[in-house]
Amino acid sequence: MTTPEDVEAPPRTRLYVTDALAAGATLTLDDRAAHYLRTVLRLDVGADVALFNGRDGEWRARISAAAKRATTVALMAQTRPQTQEPDVWLLFAPVKRARIDLIVEKATELGVTRLLPVLTRRTIVTRVNVARLAATAIEAAEQCERLSVPAVDDPAPLDAVLARWPAGRRLLVGDEGGGGVPLRGAASAVGAAPWALLVGPEGGFEPGELDALRQFQFVTRVGLGPRVLRADTAVTAALAVVQSSIGDWSLPRGAEPMTVSPTTIPCKP
């Protein structure tokens, strides 16, 4: 009989890779991952790590070489199968660097699968370092034990994103003006349909933007409580409410998420 002592504990160190993962494969890690293992964690040959790529599940791998020029790992066994996560999008107006990094980090931890920076009329920050945000998402995914990394789109005008919105996906819009319905009730009404959340800029939407949003049948304006929230706080709070209502928060840690068929739109207008 197998006892708890006989079962190997999963590696504490997790790394995202782009390579295919399969039994018996040997991978050469990229500079980021190699530097993290050798210099930051000071791991050496024989140490185990967990690898994931968003396609092949999570795998136990063992460092087989840790030379200055290359670090290689040998894949041992799959520890978790790949599953389809709930398909959740976040649309947000870019804000200053520290806060936009926080938005991406917390959205990744809260299960968002696609991050779409949108430019509204009151958006002040219009230049976005997409590569840095993607790196932030990778680090957050490694830390929170999810099996995928959210996609990060290039910034696009809100009008352009709405013009190519996919049929069947609901959009919950944070209405800081007090004109929205309670968020929890709106989330419950969405049910099993794919959904997205839109949080506006620090100065809020212009009245004309909210009027235009009302014209779309897929839009539901929602309230975010009685207090004025910063953009990063609004994102975190709203995602937590919706995930607890209709998302995967009913599952315990480590449980397999529900299967949802993703709906996609082109990344470019």
C-alpha positions as CSV (number, residue, x, y, z in Angstrom):
1,M,0.0,0.0,0.0
2,T,1.3,3.5,-0.9
3,T,1.7,5.8,2.1
4,P,2.0,9.6,2.0
5,E,5.7,9.2,2.6
6,D,6.1,7.2,-0.6
7,V,4.6,9.9,-2.8
8,E,7.1,12.5,-4.1
9,A,6.1,16.0,-3.2
10,P,5.8,18.2,-6.3
11,P,8.8,20.5,-6.9
12,R,8.4,23.9,-5.3
13,T,10.1,25.7,-8.3
14,R,7.8,26.1,-11.3
15,L,9.0,27.4,-14.7
16,Y,7.1,28.4,-17.8
17,V,8.6,27.1,-21.1
18,T,7.6,27.3,-24.7
19,D,9.0,23.9,-25.7
20,A,6.8,20.8,-26.1
21,L,6.8,18.6,-23.0
22,A,6.9,14.8,-23.3
23,A,8.3,11.9,-21.4
24,G,12.1,11.3,-21.9
25,A,12.6,14.8,-23.6
26,T,15.6,16.9,-22.7
27,L,15.3,20.7,-22.9
28,T,17.8,23.5,-22.9
29,L,16.3,26.4,-20.8
30,D,16.3,29.9,-22.0
31,D,18.5,32.6,-20.4
32,R,15.7,33.8,-18.1
33,A,14.9,30.4,-16.6
34,A,18.6,29.3,-16.5
35,H,19.6,32.5,-14.6
36,Y,16.7,32.0,-12.2
37,L,17.7,28.4,-11.4
38,R,21.5,28.9,-11.2
39,T,21.9,32.4,-9.9
40,V,18.8,33.2,-7.9
41,L,17.9,29.8,-6.5
42,R,21.4,28.3,-6.8
43,L,20.0,24.9,-7.8
44,D,22.5,22.4,-9.2
45,V,22.5,19.1,-11.1
46,G,20.0,16.6,-9.7
47,A,17.5,19.2,-8.4
48,D,13.9,18.9,-9.6
49,V,11.7,21.6,-11.0
50,A,8.2,21.7,-12.5
51,L,7.7,22.8,-16.1
52,F,4.5,23.9,-17.9
53,N,3.8,25.4,-21.3
54,G,0.0,25.9,-21.4
55,R,-0.5,22.9,-23.6
56,D,1.0,19.7,-22.2
57,G,0.2,20.0,-18.5
58,E,2.8,20.2,-15.7
59,W,5.9,18.0,-15.7
60,R,8.6,17.1,-13.2
61,A,12.0,17.7,-14.6
62,R,15.5,17.2,-13.3
63,I,18.5,19.4,-13.9
64,S,20.9,17.3,-15.9
65,A,23.5,19.9,-16.7
66,A,24.1,23.4,-15.2
67,A,27.0,24.8,-17.2
68,K,27.6,28.6,-17.5
69,R,26.5,28.6,-21.2
70,A,23.6,26.2,-20.9
71,T,21.3,24.6,-18.4
72,T,19.4,21.5,-19.5
73,V,16.7,19.5,-17.8
74,A,15.4,16.0,-18.4
75,L,11.6,15.4,-18.2
76,M,10.7,12.7,-15.7
77,A,6.9,12.4,-15.5
78,Q,3.7,14.4,-15.9
79,T,2.4,15.6,-12.6
80,R,-0.8,17.4,-13.7
81,P,-2.7,17.0,-17.0
82,Q,-3.6,20.0,-19.1
83,T,-7.2,21.3,-18.7
84,Q,-9.2,24.1,-20.3
85,E,-9.6,26.9,-17.9
86,P,-12.7,29.2,-17.7
87,D,-12.4,31.7,-20.6
88,V,-12.1,35.1,-18.9
89,W,-11.0,38.3,-20.6
90,L,-10.0,41.6,-18.9
91,L,-10.2,44.9,-20.8
92,F,-8.4,47.7,-18.9
93,A,-7.2,51.2,-19.6
94,P,-3.4,51.4,-19.2
95,V,-2.2,53.2,-16.0
96,K,1.2,54.0,-14.6
97,R,3.9,51.3,-14.6
98,A,3.6,50.0,-11.0
99,R,-0.1,49.8,-11.1
100,I,-0.4,48.3,-14.6
101,D,2.1,45.6,-13.4
102,L,-0.1,45.0,-10.4
103,I,-3.2,44.7,-12.7
104,V,-1.5,42.0,-14.8
105,E,-0.2,40.1,-11.8
106,K,-3.5,40.0,-10.0
107,A,-5.5,39.3,-13.1
108,T,-3.2,36.3,-13.8
109,E,-3.6,35.0,-10.3
110,L,-7.4,35.4,-10.6
111,G,-7.6,33.3,-13.7
112,V,-7.9,35.8,-16.6
113,T,-7.0,34.1,-19.9
114,R,-6.6,37.2,-22.1
115,L,-5.5,40.8,-21.2
116,L,-6.6,43.6,-23.6
117,P,-5.2,47.1,-22.9
118,V,-7.8,49.5,-24.3
119,L,-7.5,53.2,-25.1
120,T,-10.4,55.3,-23.9
121,R,-10.9,59.1,-24.2
122,R,-9.5,59.8,-20.8
123,T,-6.6,57.3,-21.0
124,I,-3.4,59.1,-20.0
125,V,-0.9,56.3,-20.5
126,T,-1.0,55.3,-24.2
127,R,2.4,53.5,-24.5
128,V,2.4,50.0,-23.1
129,N,5.4,47.7,-22.8
130,V,3.7,44.5,-23.9
131,A,6.8,42.4,-23.5
132,R,7.2,43.5,-19.9
133,L,3.6,42.8,-19.1
134,A,3.9,39.3,-20.7
135,A,6.9,38.6,-18.5
136,T,4.9,39.8,-15.4
137,A,2.1,37.4,-16.4
138,I,4.6,34.5,-16.7
139,E,6.0,35.2,-13.3
140,A,2.5,35.3,-11.7
141,A,1.5,32.1,-13.4
142,E,4.6,30.3,-12.2
143,Q,3.8,31.5,-8.6
144,C,0.1,30.8,-8.5
145,E,0.3,27.2,-9.9
146,R,-1.9,27.7,-12.9
147,L,-1.1,25.7,-16.0
148,S,-1.3,28.5,-18.5
149,V,-0.2,32.1,-19.1
150,P,-2.7,34.7,-20.2
151,A,-2.2,36.3,-23.6
152,V,-1.4,40.0,-23.6
153,D,-2.7,42.0,-26.6
154,D,-1.2,45.2,-28.0
155,P,-3.1,48.3,-26.9
156,A,-6.1,49.1,-29.2
157,P,-8.9,51.8,-29.1
158,L,-11.9,50.6,-27.2
159,D,-14.1,51.4,-30.2
160,A,-12.1,49.0,-32.4
161,V,-12.2,46.2,-29.8
162,L,-16.0,46.5,-29.4
163,A,-16.5,46.6,-33.2
164,R,-15.1,43.1,-33.5
165,W,-16.6,41.7,-30.4
166,P,-17.4,37.9,-30.7
167,A,-21.0,36.8,-30.6
168,G,-22.0,35.2,-27.3
169,R,-19.5,36.8,-25.0
170,R,-20.9,39.1,-22.3
171,L,-19.1,42.2,-21.3
172,L,-19.4,43.6,-17.7
173,V,-18.5,47.2,-17.6
174,G,-17.5,48.9,-14.4
175,D,-19.6,52.1,-14.2
176,E,-18.1,54.4,-11.6
177,G,-20.9,56.8,-12.1
178,G,-23.3,54.7,-10.1
179,G,-25.5,53.7,-13.0
180,G,-24.7,50.0,-13.0
181,V,-26.5,47.1,-11.5
182,P,-25.0,45.1,-8.6
183,L,-22.0,43.1,-9.8
184,R,-22.9,39.9,-8.1
185,G,-26.4,39.8,-9.6
186,A,-25.1,40.7,-13.1
187,A,-22.5,37.9,-12.8
188,S,-25.1,35.3,-11.9
189,A,-27.1,36.4,-14.9
190,V,-24.2,35.7,-17.2
191,G,-24.2,32.0,-16.1
192,A,-22.1,29.7,-18.2
193,A,-21.6,32.1,-21.1
194,P,-18.1,33.4,-21.8
195,W,-17.5,36.8,-20.3
196,A,-15.2,39.7,-20.0
197,L,-14.7,42.6,-17.6
198,L,-13.9,46.2,-18.6
199,V,-12.4,48.7,-16.2
200,G,-11.9,52.2,-17.3
201,P,-9.2,54.8,-16.7
202,E,-8.4,56.5,-13.4
203,G,-10.6,59.5,-14.4
204,G,-13.5,57.3,-15.4
205,F,-15.3,57.0,-18.7
206,E,-16.6,60.1,-20.5
207,P,-20.4,60.2,-20.5
208,G,-20.4,59.8,-24.2
209,E,-18.5,56.5,-23.9
210,L,-21.0,55.1,-21.4
211,D,-23.8,56.2,-23.7
212,A,-22.2,54.3,-26.6
213,L,-21.6,51.2,-24.4
214,R,-25.4,51.2,-23.6
215,Q,-26.1,50.5,-27.3
216,F,-24.4,47.1,-27.3
217,Q,-26.7,44.2,-26.3
218,F,-23.8,42.2,-25.0
219,V,-22.9,44.9,-22.4
220,T,-24.0,45.1,-18.8
221,R,-23.0,48.1,-16.8
222,V,-22.2,47.1,-13.2
223,G,-21.5,49.0,-10.0
224,L,-18.3,48.6,-8.0
225,G,-19.6,49.6,-4.6
226,P,-20.0,52.9,-2.7
227,R,-16.4,54.0,-2.8
228,V,-14.1,55.4,-5.5
229,L,-11.6,52.7,-6.4
230,R,-8.3,52.9,-8.1
231,A,-8.1,51.0,-11.4
232,D,-6.0,48.1,-10.0
233,T,-8.3,47.8,-6.9
234,A,-11.4,47.8,-9.2
235,V,-9.9,45.0,-11.3
236,T,-9.0,42.8,-8.4
237,A,-12.3,43.3,-6.5
238,A,-14.5,42.8,-9.6
239,L,-12.7,39.7,-10.8
240,A,-12.9,38.2,-7.3
241,V,-16.6,38.8,-7.1
242,V,-17.3,37.3,-10.5
243,Q,-15.0,34.3,-10.0
244,S,-16.6,33.5,-6.7
245,S,-20.1,33.7,-8.3
246,I,-19.7,31.9,-11.6
247,G,-16.0,31.1,-12.0
248,D,-13.7,28.4,-10.6
249,W,-13.5,29.6,-7.0
250,S,-15.8,26.8,-6.0
251,L,-13.0,24.4,-6.7
252,P,-10.4,23.6,-4.0
253,R,-6.7,24.3,-4.7
254,G,-5.3,21.8,-7.1
255,A,-8.7,20.6,-8.4
256,E,-9.3,20.4,-12.2
257,P,-11.0,23.5,-13.6
258,M,-14.2,23.2,-15.6
259,T,-14.0,22.7,-19.3
260,V,-15.1,25.8,-21.4
261,S,-14.9,26.2,-25.1
262,P,-12.9,29.4,-25.8
263,T,-14.2,32.1,-28.2
264,T,-11.6,34.1,-29.9
265,I,-11.4,37.4,-31.9
266,P,-8.5,38.6,-34.0
267,C,-5.7,40.2,-32.0
268,K,-5.4,43.0,-34.5
269,P,-8.3,45.2,-35.7
